[in-house]
Amino acid sequence: MQEIVIVDDSQIYLKMARKLLEESYNVVAFQDGKLALRYIKDNRPDLLLLDINMPGMDGRDLLKLIRADKRIADIPAIFLTSEESVSIESECFKIGADDFICKPFVPVVMKRRIERTIELYKLRKCLEKELASKQEELDVLIHNQMMADVDPLTGLYNRRHCEEQINQLVAFGREGALFMIDLDNFKLVNDTYGHIEGDHVLKLFAKTLKNLAIDDEIICRIGGDEFILFYPDVKSRRKISKFAAGIIDTFTSAIAGTPYETMLSVSIGISICPGDGTNFEQLYANADKALYCVKKRGKNNYQFFSDQSIRKSDTDTNCDIEDIRYIIEGRLNVNRGAYSLDYEDFKNVYAYIARTVNRYKNNVQTVLFTLGSNCSRNLEVTELENAMNCLDSSVVAALRTVDVGTKFSNSQYLVILVDTDEKNADMVASRVVKEFYDSSKEEDVKVSYEIQTMQPKACAVAAS
């Protein structure tokens, strides 16, 4: 049975109200507001009937205290009054009254107003509950939608959302540059230090991109160690070049002092809208082609798709030359170890150095590092790959920036030491070996080396 609390200083009105209501409700009566408040806090009735004018704490003061308490603030309240005053009614509604019943009570009116107030309260609570449920469903839907658009590891957008956003921008005529970004040698980090450290690198690079974002760039991870950044409303190649160089330099600084400092670098392919494409698919494909060129030319650089065939102009020659300088010179890595090349590119460098030795009789040493087994069994393929990657990093870390090296086979690494005699070459090679043993996790792998001085006559043959 629903409970009603009546608070009135008149014993007569309390008896009248109790007699009218006790058949349908559990009625609790008080003549003192303070006692009533204590009971209401402990029992939370379904409805309050409050006399407006009472000695001590009147009905208005009592309702103010009830509405200030979150535990009982929503209990419906009807004022009992023998005064018909618009100003008093207005004041009571502001306090939080739900209705008024005039004294002396008219039984039918009193019962109907109480029933209606309780019904409205139930309906309001039902609607509030339904609204809360719908809001919860909406929140879950929005959260799921957001999560569907986000890469869970880095917090960046995923490819699907990135594609949608870029297509929307270019559909409305927005220009911009699409950066296809790849972390060079990322697999080596996973193989050497584990996937947890690899995930840390991906998060660090994502943070680098977020920190560099200026306005409304769209940044996403499309998978693995590949990222996309769309820089809207930019036309200047100089500005685009500066931003690309900033990505490379900032990440290089971010990993300085880490164990994988000499392993990682950043390569970027750039396509420009609308010249290189008018939708995501075209821009992505052309930026990917530019990225491939960067990878082929030694990594750790950026490349515009339009630069794959430099177009000279009689009216804009200076600009073309400046662009070439940015491509060839601007991103040369002059502060990090030996220059590691693919074997085909290394052969060209070798031929050039050989010609120099033949002409100027320079002192140049070639060093061949060879990996082998430190035990009776043959090395597994994975062991050899990990050791070779570690040797590559050791060479880059231990040699000078003027030295050049390449992976000659799956177990050998060839290095050219410029302006070095055989004694110093032996010291350098020993430093590489120490670096290898300090960083390698393959205990059963050993490394040896052989040094040979480039001879002018032999070089003349090699250069021809």
Steps between C-alpha positions, in 0.01 A plus 500: 500500500626847412594725788403865551653728764276786619656793687253746653488678839121456516390178668155539342633510141732207570205287615290607200776418253579167665132398491471588129818322390570205730287259295727545196833604654721447799477841667764636742417834669726762666431835662872589513706566186834388648363165612339455158829573320683237705234241415496592130880455474482155660189364326456689169118511463316519166336841556520799735205713614644816659320784675643831380470692825621326817684626809874434503580326170218568256423303185713721274811466716444125526469458121816705440696260722347198323578633152861568609555135596572285192373185672144634543494803268262348246217399739180670373356760737156664524446808715195530727380858530201700615630807312441565132790724404667509159827623649512219760419236237768641270755489782409141583529386139848653486595302810383180332134444582304268270147618586272669758197378698280758665363472853244395600552182298254395231537120510457435125737784404757400761507134392513582131788747539698251706437222245594727210820621669613144575413387146693790348798420723496136389471602138788747534723240664409248231586750227825594673594133523415443136692812398801387703484161333482658155787734586705202616426320174596813307823536698589137426417551132714815482783329686486198269493726197799693629688179576417374152678808364805479727811285502496349852879500544587858404168682539532631144228459237496173308518476122123479442429822687802670347381414150150634574629827643746567217241422233257741668760778504608463139135463388443853631800631308751504785863476394776341701789256524478132586801359685556123476734428792696186581733415790818362345632172648212473747500120472852506639372660822237228542750225422769639730307647794158336475151612399430689824790733426382514140157616618673767709676626186170518309338696785799733515482569128123558520564750780763669283247548218235630741741753651600626155139546389417868474137529394264232367742247357358150461737243652452127484679170535414277207669194647837372617754781490322700227326830566315762298480873567287733289605864524206707368504842337873502430645583158861601563749223430742676732248483783422135425873419487557674832218302661632168362854580620353591840340157532831327426710725724256502792474121507879469472529721809225303677689170470842649577666302777276195454646158411341521155624852423717379212243254370203723426438781258201643316417495130220713352330503161293810417218557253325834456130558435373571238810465280582143607145384558147610580400219736658291773575202279697706247687701763582187699627311196724785385636573849578129529698514174696796633565309823634208299751734335617620842549141614692414185732800537610425857202588728491774766373760255187636334397512135230679304314286247541774240880485545531151356566671169631854561334734255709798402337831415647796318300733720561329834848348486608630844205333667581168334861518616388579854267201497786277387716634783229412752478146363871420469666717760242614749432160654853353496561347840842641591481434873445126524766233446603325182290522187329162447398426140331229303750281317419640151550858618811397694662373179472847346656660808774236500578575136518873573738450796707258293547763229604752768757258645639428155541870426606647834646191674272548804537267795176297499429173680231241433377298795293184465309395813384136507249340735544141609396243756653506845397140562496168318152539350404705194326830563127525441370746242339722765819511707702601196251768395495653849879492520532659155264780594697555819827508303350758263406721797844449658675614182283809471557584868875438515623646169537855374255683276747484208512119510269285288371147550262241357363154575703286264319174577279352771806465724753759375523877518747699285629843610717764331713712738614819331837664585592224744812284527492131586587553867214744555272277296572217744407729792178602326408140420565401861265779611228362271549152642475631857185692413355182350571284805366770735167522320445154347261259668619203292751334735595227254607744225855622458637767266842513332651746255759526224671824390644576158648823364366630167784493247506759218562250220225267616271797533566608144366167380200514735414848384511427127 
